[in-house]
Amino acid sequence: MDFELPPDDDPRRVAVREWLAAHPDPTDRQLAESGYVAPHWPKPYGLDADPIHQLIIDDELKRAGVRRPSNQIGIGWAGPTLLHAGTQAQKDRYLLPLLAAEEIWCQLFSEPDAGSDLANLSTRAERDGDVYVVNGQKIWTSFGHIAQFGILIARTNPDAPKHRGISYFICPMDLPGIEVRPIVEMTGAHTFNEVFFTDVRIPVENLVGEENEGWSLAKVTLGNERVSLSGGGALWGLGPTVADLLELIRSGGGLTDPVLRQRAAMVHVESEILRLIRLRTVTAAIKGEPPGPEASVRKVLADEHGQHVMALAKDLCGAEGMLSEGDALGGQAGFWHYGFLFSQALTIGGGTGDVQRNIIAERVLGLPHDVDVEAGMTWAEARAAAGGAR
Ligand SMILES: Cc1cc2nc3c(=O)[nH]c(=O)nc-3n(C[C@H](O)[C@H](O)[C@H](O)COP(=O)(O)OP(=O)(O)OC[C@H]3O[C@@H](n4cnc5c(N)ncnc54)[C@H](O)[C@@H]3O)c2cc1C
């Protein structure tokens, strides 16, 4: 880590402050039009900001108490993919409302038989004149019930090897033939859905990139997903941090139980390691170096760290933690209780912990391939080939 944020009188800081003075209570649309929502995006959607400029903007918005619009899948994953491969018409139509969270997006990737092995997907899109007719089922579609658009991958050539023959679409969620069914999580919240497609007619102009070339775009989306899911808070960059938990412990008089003390120290050490890994990533970006192995390593560590923090919070509630959502943690136990239940999802979404470890083993440590995915062998096939021994 070898950088410092520029001082208070840096012209880029002054520019943000002047804008904030002129817009003391900015709307989501004003923030989107200013370029401050995703400053690293190219103009006119962003500001072409380098990493230091982004950190300055983050710092100034935080100081002013300004929150950016919330549209996780739109801004985090759909937008970067449209910037990468969308037509100018698609960028003009979708990017600004997406940045302003006026149109919410969802991700229509996973299927009952295609999760880790996503290229195994079987939802079909058949060209019929100036539309694609889509049939199939998606699952685990976060925000599908409130989204106006989804990024959809579907098979357009069933005869091609499975990583080819997939195409990438912008799918309006109000098209006839789309049925969204809720899945209620064990947290009690409804975020996920099943989405069924029956003869859904998606206009040809909603194809992103070339027909049958969607797998490479899906990889662009997934790359952004893994980075987005590895931010500061304990729950995929959101929610409380270990510092919040330690503050609660201190304000409650500290810990005497040696095992709990040890666990509190452990989560603090983990969070410091994660902070340093994040700073390394920022340093590499500032030097113009490509992201190193840190991103994959960080996702594995951050997901398990989130589970450790939430489990400790739950255990600190003692017996009350088992019986109720209680208020044994300074009146915030409801949130920690939700976090504890949700934290089980951290090592599944955005690539499971096992799959991340495979990536680290193969691409970082240079170990031999686990499963020959390029040759089209699924995990289940590999397991069968190994006599179910894995
Ligand atoms: C909170 C959350 C939000 C999500 N939101 C979305 C969304 O908006 N849109 C969307 O499309 N999907 C979404 N998903 C789905 C997510 O992408 C999948 O759950 C994930 O890819 C795993 O797929 P699967 O559930 O089918 O598990 P499987 O792939 O069936 O895995 C089952 C088990 O086998 C292991 N396994 C599989 N392959 C390997 C391998 N090669 N080596 C070692 N172990 C292996 C896994 O680690 C896991 O333990 C979400 C998931 C979560 C938890």
The ligand as an ORCA input file, in Angstrom:
! r2SCAN-3c Opt
* xyz 0 1
  C     -28.113    -14.443     -1.969
  C     -28.054    -15.004     -3.362
  C     -28.487    -14.230     -4.423
  C     -28.501    -14.774     -5.709
  N     -28.982    -13.990     -6.729
  C     -28.993    -14.485     -7.982
  C     -29.527    -13.701     -9.059
  O     -29.976    -12.561     -8.864
  N     -29.546    -14.224    -10.296
  C     -29.052    -15.473    -10.567
  O     -29.065    -15.856    -11.727
  N     -28.565    -16.271     -9.558
  C     -28.543    -15.801     -8.281
  N     -28.065    -16.581     -7.249
  C     -27.711    -17.976     -7.530
  C     -26.224    -18.266     -7.410
  O     -25.500    -17.719     -8.474
  C     -26.089    -19.804     -7.344
  O     -26.716    -20.218     -6.146
  C     -24.645    -20.230     -7.340
  O     -24.061    -19.992     -8.588
  C     -24.520    -21.741     -6.976
  O     -25.317    -22.506     -7.820
  P     -26.334    -23.606     -7.233
  O     -27.121    -22.944     -6.146
  O     -27.068    -24.188     -8.383
  O     -25.416    -24.690     -6.533
  P     -24.616    -25.943     -7.269
  O     -23.876    -25.356     -8.408
  O     -25.655    -26.977     -7.555
  O     -23.669    -26.363     -6.139
  C     -24.038    -27.298     -5.110
  C     -22.806    -27.609     -4.283
  O     -21.811    -28.254     -5.114
  C     -20.581    -27.556     -5.051
  N     -19.914    -27.558     -6.371
  C     -20.491    -27.321     -7.570
  N     -19.568    -27.372     -8.548
  C     -18.382    -27.616     -7.949
  C     -17.051    -27.783     -8.433
  N     -16.756    -27.697     -9.735
  N     -16.071    -28.033     -7.522
  C     -16.353    -28.132     -6.192
  N     -17.607    -28.005     -5.690
  C     -18.600    -27.745     -6.562
  C     -20.959    -26.133     -4.655
  O     -19.880    -25.452     -4.025
  C     -22.127    -26.356     -3.722
  O     -21.665    -26.638     -2.424
  C     -28.048    -16.090     -5.947
  C     -27.610    -16.862     -4.867
  C     -27.613    -16.330     -3.590
  C     -27.163    -17.192     -2.455
*
